[in-house]
Amino acid sequence: MFLHGDGTNMTYLTFFMLLRGFLDTELHASKLKVLDGMVTGSDEEKAPVKALHAAFPTSRHLFCMIHCQDNVRDHMSKSGVAQPVREQVLRLLFGAEGVALSDSEEVFEDRRAETLQFVRQTCASLEDYIAAHIIPKLLNNCAILWAAPWLGLHRLTNNACESANNMIKLALDWKPARLTDLVSHLHNIVKVQYKSVWRAMIDQGDLVIADHFQHHRIGCIEILHRPHRPHLPHRRLKYSQPVGVATLTL
């Protein structure tokens, strides 16, 4: 978790290069080949995207579809597009059967053509914006998901980051607080995230390890009571296969 004060490219790059150096030299990260096939994600802010490409040149980058959708909605609203047209464009781009959720290149092209045809017929002034700024991002995301099915056929969002923001605000009761209190709350959130990962690795909790990463799964654990509790017998617990649909990627 990284706190910054200005959000410039150099600020992001300094942090990402520090992280890159750690991943290049850390033994466990090297064994797990963390940098191989790395996929990053963010909103459309240019500074972190540029810094990520510089620090991790072989990585692939996904754009948050919630932010992308909000940007399209705002652009259409400022351009004076009628509300029924705005809703239809958003449905064609981001709906359950929209361009963003295409499961193949053929489906993507069909939905792209349908969307642009509707835009030309109802609000031609939007065509350049949709074709030049939105469609390429959707194609980028879809291409990554097609090549890495372990990510799941779903839209990437920044929900985890937004959730952390909300947790901080609730913990501080939306009031000013000392910097040390903020750092303490952030540390607690990160510890919870790590615990969620470990629970998934032993088939517990709400998350399930994606098929591509099953080799990291422990599968069962042995719990032995400490010597200072001699009145409790040794117990061996085996956890069964998880039931659920959530996906965890490491």
N, C-alpha and C positions, 0 to 999 in steps of 0.2 A: 504494500500500500504506500503510495507516494503522495506527499503534500507539496504543492507548489504555490508560488505567489504571483507569477506573471503569465504562465502558460505559453511561453515562447518556444520556438523550435529548439534553441540551444538548451533551455532548461530540460525539456523532455529528452533530448539527445544525451545530455549528461547522465541522466538517470538510467536510460536504456543501455548505454554503453557500460555503466557500472554493473547492471544486471547481466549483460552479455559476458563481461569478464568473469563474473561469478559462475555463470553456467558453463563457461569454457574450462574452468579450472576445478570446479566442485566435483568430487569423485562420483557421488551418486548420480548427479546430473549427467556426467559423461557416460556412465554405464547405461543409463536409461535412454541415452541419445535424445535428450530433451530438445535440442535444436533441429533435429531431423523432422521435417514435416510440420514445423511450428506454424500454428494458425493464430493470428492476433485479431482483435476486434475493437472497434471504437465507433463513435459517431463520426460526422463528416468534418470535424475540425481538422484543418490542414496541418497544423503544427505537429500533433502527435503522430499522424499518419506518415508524414515525411520523416520524422525521427525514427519511427519503427522500421521503415524501409532502409534507412541508413545503418541502423544498429543490427538489424537482422535481415540482410539482403535476400536470403533464400526463403524467408517466411512468406506466407500468404495472408492477406488481410481482408476481413469481413467488415461490412458496414452495418451499423445498427439500423434495422428496418423501421423501428418506431420513430427514431429521429428523422430518417429519410421520409417517412410518411408525413410526419409533422411539417417538414420543410416544404413538401409538395402542397400540403393543405394551405400553409401560410402564403406560399407564392400565388396560388390560385385566388385566394381571398383578396390579396393585395392587387391582383390583376383584374378584379371585378367579375370573375367567373360566377355564373349563377350557381346557387347551392345544389340543385339537382344534378347539374353537370359535374360539379366538384365531387359529389358523392359517387357518381358513376366512374369517374376517372380513378378515384382511390380504390374502388372495388376492382376495376380492371387491373390495376397495378399491384395491390396488396391484399386483395380478398382471398378467400379460401381457394378459388380457382384463378387467381391472378398471376401476373407475370413473375412476381417474386417467389412463388411456390411451384414453379415449373419443375417437373422431375426429369426432364430430358431436353436436349437442345431443340429437337423438333417441336415439342410442346411450347418451349420458350418462344421460338420464332412465330408460331401461330398466334400466341397470345400477344406478343409484341405488335404484330401486324394489326390485330384486332383493336388494340389500344390506340395505336397511332391513327388508324382510320377514323375511330370515334372522335379523337382530338381534332383531326382536320375538319370534320363535319360540324363540330359544335363550338370549338374555340381554337381556331387555327393559330392564334398568336402563341399558344402554349407548346406547339409542336417542337420548336427548337429546344426549349427548356427540357421537355420530357425526353427527347431523343438524345440530346447531348449531355445532360447532367444526371438523369435518373436511370434510363435504360442501361448505360454502361455499368453503373453500380449494381444493378439487379443481376446483370449477366455475370459480373465478377463474383458475386455471392453464390449464384447458382452453379457456376463452373467449379468453384471450390467444393461445394457440397456434393456435386456429382463425382468429383475425384476422391473425396474423403467421406464415404457413406457413414463412417463411424460418428460423424458430427450430427447425424440425424437430419431428416428432411423437414426442417423447421426454420423459421426466420431467426437469424441472430438478433438479439436485443441486448441492451446494456442493463437489463433488469437487476443483475447482481450488484452493479455499481449504484444504481438508483436505490436499491434496497439498503445498501450500506449507508447512503446519505440519509435515508429516512430513519434508520435505526439510530444514527447519531443525533438527529434532531429530536427524536422522542426521548433519548437518554438524557439529553441536556434540557428537555422541556422547552425547546425553542428559545432559550435564554442565553445571554452571553455567559461564558465560563472561562476558567483558567486554561491555558494551553496544556498544562499537565493533565487536566481532566480529559481534554479532547484526546490526547495521545493514549491515555489509559483506556478510553472507550474504543478507540480504533484497534488497540492491541487485543482487546477482548473479542471484537468482531472477527479479527484474523484468526484467533485461536479457535473460534467456533467453526470457521470455514475449514481449517485443518482437521478438526475433529470429524466434520462431515465427510471429508475425503477418507479418513481412516475407517470410519464406520462402513463406508461403501466397500472398502477393500476386504472387510471381514463379513460381508453380506448382511450388514445391519443398516438401520437408518432409512431415510427417504430416497436416497440416490442409489443407482445401480451402475457399475462400471460398464462402459460401452464394450461391445464385442471385440473391437480392435485392441483393447487394452486388458483383455482377460488375463494375460500373463502376469499382471501386477496383482492379481487377486490372491489373497491368502487362503480363503475358503473356510478355514476352521482355526480356532485358537484354543489353547489350553490355559485354563485359569487355575493357578495354584495359590492357595492361601499362604500368606507370609508366616514364617516361623514364630513371629510374635503373637500369632493367633492359633495356638496349638489345639484349642478346643473345637476348631472347625476342621472337618475332614478335607482331604484333597478332593477336588472335583475336576472332572474333564468334561468340557462342554463343546459340542460340535454344532455349528450353525448350518441350517439347511439352506438350499438355494433360495435366493430372494424372489419375491413376487412383486412386480411393479413395472411401470413403464418409463420412469424418469431415467435420464441418461447422464452419466458423469464422465467427463473426459479429463484426463490427467496431462 
